[in-house]
């Protein structure tokens, strides 16, 4: 049996390294829990995108919900709007940034 050569050993090592990195980031791709214990859906969150926000940070206007930090308007009929399981607002933005676009907005039930 021949010993591996440089030409075969390097690509094999890179493949193993790539697989190890991929497997190590799989946990980071899972959703995380809200402070009250429910789990943000994976479609909204990559382990850091979502957080609870004060009611004053989301303004309810005729055209939809306005994210105070960005001025972004999310129509009430948008797929981004979801019912909040714990009765408070939760905002999921790209990379969890305060100036990021909205991925999901969890809205508490509205009283009439």
C-alpha positions, 0 to 999 in steps of 0.5 A, a space after each residue: 500500500 502506498 503512503 499518501 502523497 501531498 496531493 492526496 493528503 491536503 484535499 483529504 485534510 481540507 475535507 475533514 476540516 470542512 466537515 468538522 466546521 459544518 458540524 460544529 456550526 449546526 448547533 448555532 443554526 438551531 432556534 433559541 428560547 425566549 426569556 419566558 421559555 418558549 422556543 423561537 421558530 428556526 425560520 425566524 431565528 438563528 440562535 441570536 436574531 430574536 429578542 423580547 422588546 418593550 411595547 413602546 418599541 413596536 407601534 401599532 398604526 393603520 398601515 401595520 406595526 412600525 418598528 420604532 428603531 428602524 421605521 420599518 412598517 410590517 403590515 398586519 397581514 404579513 407572514 412575518 407577524 405571528 402571535 406571541 405565546 407569552 403576551 409580549 412583543 418579540 422582534 427577530 431581525 437580521 443578525 439580531 441587529 437593532 437596525 436590521 430588517 425584520 424576520 418575524 414579529 411576535 405580537 401579543 393578542 390585541 384587546 378590543 
